[in-house]
Amino acid sequence: MLETIASQLEALGNPTRLAAYRLLVRAGPKGLPVGGLQAALCIPASTLSHHLRRLVGVDLVIRERQGTQLLCRANFAAMDGLVDFLSSHCCADARAEAAA
């Protein structure tokens, strides 16, 4: 689990991937077509493809073909797992010290 979280954080550590992921999170469950992402980010298709492959590889993005469109969605279950991991022990040491 720790390796998965580290890989996801590493993938999001790139500004272009973080911007793409943020757009997909904002889009919600409907997601966005690749062309819409490309237009919003103002990057070449090959560059976007490279970054999306990385996000798909760490399970943060789901790609799906719908007719002639390639649709991308944030994997909200994976995002929830990442956020839960980061916040699950928030302030635990401070609470333990206060209780002692």
QUILIN-V750672 format. One record per residue. PHI is phi in whole degrees, -180 to 180 (* if undefined). NEAR is the number of other C-alpha atoms within 12 Angstrom. Layout:
BEGIN
phi:near
PHI:NEAR
PHI:NEAR
END
This chain:
BEGIN
phi:near
*:12
-62:12
-65:11
-63:19
-62:23
-62:16
-65:21
-65:32
-65:28
-63:19
-62:29
-77:29
-74:18
-90:19
-59:15
-69:27
-66:34
-63:26
-64:25
-64:44
-63:41
-62:27
-61:28
-69:35
-64:27
-64:17
-70:21
78:17
-62:18
-67:20
73:31
-139:32
-70:29
-55:36
-61:23
-68:22
-63:34
-61:29
-65:16
-67:21
-90:24
56:17
-128:21
-63:17
-58:18
-65:14
-68:19
-62:29
-58:24
-59:20
-70:32
-66:37
-58:23
-66:29
-67:37
-66:27
-62:22
-103:28
70:30
-88:39
-130:38
-114:32
-108:27
-148:20
-85:15
-125:14
65:8
-94:10
-99:15
-103:21
-103:26
-118:37
-134:35
-69:35
-86:30
-67:25
-65:17
-67:26
-62:28
-61:18
-63:21
-65:26
-66:18
-61:15
-59:19
-70:17
-104:12
-64:12
-114:13
-56:13
66:12
-61:12
-68:11
-65:11
-66:11
-65:11
-66:9
-68:9
-76:8
-76:7
END
